[in-house]
Every structure is written in structure tokens, then in C-alpha cells.
Amino acid sequence: MNSRQCDRAFARVEVVVVLAVGGLLTGLLVPAVQSAREEARRMSCANNLKQVGLAVHNYHDTFKRLPSGWLAAHPDDPSGADSWAWSMMIDPYLE
């Protein structure tokens, strides 16, 4: 085996080792990134629920009652076009 063949073989081994190390690092990194994203989604959801709870409490402090589930502006109107849900009643109190 001359030196050119030995250099080519060594370069191939280097490429295989680099690819293996890159695959290993990627395999370790992907679950960590997914875990961080899941934690961020969970924190965002918990924060949104906290904000809704605070808005309901602020509504109660203002009107001395909880918002009704459904409020119809015209009770005789069967379409319910001018109706309001509880979520719209607490909207001014959301951040």
C-alpha cells in the first residue's frame, strides 16, 4: 500500500467518524429541544388559564357577581345574533 492509498483510506475513516459523532449529537439534542418546547407550551397554557381566572375575579369585584354563561340582548330573537357569552363579558379584564 502506498502513501496515497493510505491517505484516502484515512480520510474515509475520518468522514465516517465525523458523521457518527454528528448523528450521536443530533440524537441527544433533538429530545432536549422537544422537551424545552413542550415546557414552553405548558407554561404558556398555564399563564393563559391564570389570566382568565384573574379576569373572572376582577369581573366579580366590579359587579359583585360572576358573569352569566350567556346573555341575550333580545330574548325573543331565536337567532341569538345579539347574544354575549361569558368570555366576552370578561374581555375588558384580560391582559
C-alpha positions in Angstrom: 0.0 0.0 0.0 1.5 3.3 -1.0 1.0 6.6 0.9 -1.8 7.9 -1.4 -4.0 4.9 -0.8 -3.3 5.1 2.9 -4.3 8.8 2.9 -7.6 8.1 1.1 -8.5 5.3 3.5 -7.7 7.5 6.4 -9.9 10.3 5.0 -12.8 7.9 4.6 -12.5 6.8 8.2 -12.4 10.4 9.3 -15.6 11.1 7.4 -17.4 8.1 8.9 -16.3 9.1 12.4 -17.4 12.7 11.9 -20.8 11.5 10.6 -21.2 9.1 13.6 -20.4 11.8 16.1 -22.7 14.3 14.4 -25.5 11.7 14.4 -24.9 11.0 18.0 -25.0 14.7 19.0 -28.2 15.2 16.9 -29.8 12.2 18.6 -29.0 13.7 22.0 -30.1 17.2 21.1 -33.5 16.5 19.5 -35.2 15.2 22.6 -33.8 18.1 24.7 -35.2 20.6 22.2 -38.6 18.9 22.1 -38.7 18.8 25.9 -37.9 22.6 26.0 -40.7 23.3 23.5 -43.2 21.2 25.5 -42.3 23.0 28.7 -42.8 26.4 26.9 -46.2 25.3 25.6 -47.2 24.1 29.1 -46.1 27.4 30.7 -48.0 29.4 28.1 -51.2 27.4 28.7 -50.9 27.8 32.5 -50.4 31.5 32.1 -53.5 31.8 29.8 -55.6 30.0 32.4 -54.3 32.2 35.2 -55.2 35.3 33.2 -58.7 34.0 32.6 -59.1 33.3 36.4 -57.9 36.8 37.3 -60.3 38.3 34.8 -63.2 36.4 36.3 -62.2 37.6 39.8 -61.9 41.2 38.5 -65.3 41.0 36.9 -66.7 39.7 40.3 -65.0 42.5 42.2 -66.6 45.1 39.8 -70.2 43.7 39.6 -70.4 41.6 42.8 -71.4 38.5 40.8 -69.8 36.1 38.3 -70.5 36.6 34.6 -73.5 34.6 33.4 -72.9 31.9 30.8 -75.0 33.5 28.1 -76.7 36.9 27.9 -79.2 37.6 25.2 -79.8 41.2 24.2 -83.2 40.3 22.7 -84.6 37.1 24.5 -87.3 36.8 21.9 -84.9 36.6 19.0 -84.3 32.9 18.2 -81.2 33.5 16.2 -79.2 34.8 19.1 -77.5 37.4 16.9 -77.0 39.9 19.7 -76.0 37.5 22.4 -72.9 37.6 24.6 -71.0 34.7 26.1 -69.2 34.9 29.5 -65.8 35.1 27.7 -66.9 38.4 26.1 -68.0 39.8 29.4 -64.6 39.3 31.0 -62.7 40.5 27.9 -62.1 44.1 29.3 -60.4 42.5 32.3 -57.9 40.3 30.4 -54.3 41.4 30.0 
